[in-house]
């Protein structure tokens, strides 16, 4: 297990932008921090890198997975039904949400770009 943890630590990117999800901008004096009301990780990444909206679906998913794994305050939850419905398996997707008031590191673009 220690080897696996070291592998993850080696993949943590250096540099980036810190974003904090808040209801009110009462801590606007935090230098270099972006404050947002949106808790969705896609919205947070787009606040830092507007071009994120133009990424391919696969590149977006890779970026969301990567950013969520390096941030302990980003949580994932499935949407939809994961059970079979007759002969069809209903589609599920993952929602990535950031905790309010906690710092979220958005790595430099080179770590999450296509």
C-alpha positions as CSV (number, residue, x, y, z in Angstrom):
1,X,0.0,0.0,0.0
2,X,2.8,2.4,0.8
3,X,4.1,2.1,-2.8
4,X,0.7,2.9,-4.2
5,X,0.5,6.0,-2.0
6,X,4.0,7.1,-3.1
7,X,2.9,6.7,-6.7
8,X,-0.1,9.1,-6.1
9,X,2.1,11.6,-4.3
10,X,4.5,11.7,-7.2
11,X,1.6,12.5,-9.5
12,X,0.4,15.5,-7.5
13,X,1.0,18.5,-9.8
14,X,3.1,21.5,-8.7
15,X,1.6,24.9,-9.3
16,X,-2.0,25.9,-10.2
17,X,-4.8,28.1,-9.0
18,X,-6.7,27.7,-5.7
19,X,-10.5,28.1,-5.9
20,X,-12.8,28.3,-2.9
21,X,-16.6,27.7,-3.2
22,X,-18.5,30.2,-1.1
23,X,-22.0,31.7,-0.8
24,X,-20.7,35.2,-0.1
25,X,-17.5,36.8,-1.1
26,X,-16.5,37.9,2.4
27,X,-12.9,36.7,2.1
28,X,-12.1,38.5,-1.1
29,X,-8.7,39.5,0.4
30,X,-7.2,36.1,-0.2
31,X,-4.4,36.9,-2.7
32,X,-4.3,34.6,-5.7
33,X,-7.5,32.7,-4.7
34,X,-10.6,32.6,-7.0
35,X,-13.9,32.7,-5.2
36,X,-16.9,31.1,-6.8
37,X,-20.5,30.2,-5.9
38,X,-20.5,27.2,-8.2
39,X,-19.6,23.9,-6.5
40,X,-19.6,21.8,-9.6
41,X,-16.0,20.8,-10.6
42,X,-16.6,21.5,-14.3
43,X,-17.7,25.1,-13.4
44,X,-14.7,25.5,-11.1
45,X,-12.2,24.4,-13.8
46,X,-14.0,26.7,-16.3
47,X,-13.6,29.6,-13.9
48,X,-9.8,29.1,-14.1
49,X,-9.6,28.0,-17.7
50,X,-12.5,29.1,-19.9
51,X,-11.3,26.9,-22.7
52,X,-12.2,23.9,-20.6
53,X,-15.7,24.0,-22.2
54,X,-14.1,23.3,-25.6
55,X,-12.3,20.1,-24.4
56,X,-13.5,16.8,-25.9
57,X,-15.8,14.8,-23.6
58,X,-13.0,12.3,-23.0
59,X,-10.5,15.1,-22.1
60,X,-13.0,16.7,-19.8
61,X,-13.6,13.3,-18.0
62,X,-9.9,12.7,-17.6
63,X,-9.4,16.2,-16.2
64,X,-12.3,15.8,-13.8
65,X,-11.0,12.5,-12.5
66,X,-7.5,13.8,-12.1
67,X,-8.5,17.0,-10.3
68,X,-10.9,15.1,-8.0
69,X,-8.2,12.6,-7.1
70,X,-5.7,15.3,-6.0
71,X,-8.3,17.2,-4.0
72,X,-9.7,15.7,-0.8
73,X,-12.5,18.2,-0.7
74,X,-13.9,17.2,-4.1
75,X,-16.5,14.4,-3.8
76,X,-18.1,12.2,-6.5
77,X,-21.6,10.8,-6.6
78,X,-23.3,8.7,-9.2
79,X,-26.5,9.9,-10.9
80,X,-29.1,7.7,-12.6
81,X,-29.9,4.1,-12.0
82,X,-27.1,1.6,-11.9
83,X,-29.4,-1.4,-12.1
84,X,-30.7,-3.2,-15.1
85,X,-34.1,-1.9,-16.3
86,X,-35.5,-4.8,-18.3
87,X,-33.0,-5.4,-21.1
88,X,-31.4,-2.0,-20.8
89,X,-28.7,-0.8,-18.4
90,X,-29.6,2.8,-17.6
91,X,-26.8,5.3,-18.1
92,X,-25.1,6.6,-15.1
93,X,-22.8,9.6,-14.8
94,X,-20.7,11.0,-12.0
95,X,-21.2,14.3,-10.4
96,X,-18.1,16.0,-9.1
97,X,-18.8,18.6,-6.3
98,X,-16.5,20.7,-4.1
99,X,-17.1,21.4,-0.5
100,X,-17.9,25.0,0.3
101,X,-15.2,26.9,2.1
102,X,-12.5,24.5,1.3
103,X,-9.5,25.1,-1.0
104,X,-9.5,23.3,-4.4
105,X,-6.3,23.2,-6.4
106,X,-6.8,23.5,-10.1
107,X,-3.5,22.3,-11.6
108,X,-1.7,24.2,-14.4
109,X,-3.4,23.7,-17.8
110,X,-0.6,21.5,-19.0
111,X,-1.6,18.8,-16.5
112,X,-5.3,18.7,-17.5
113,X,-5.3,19.7,-21.2
114,X,-6.0,17.4,-24.1
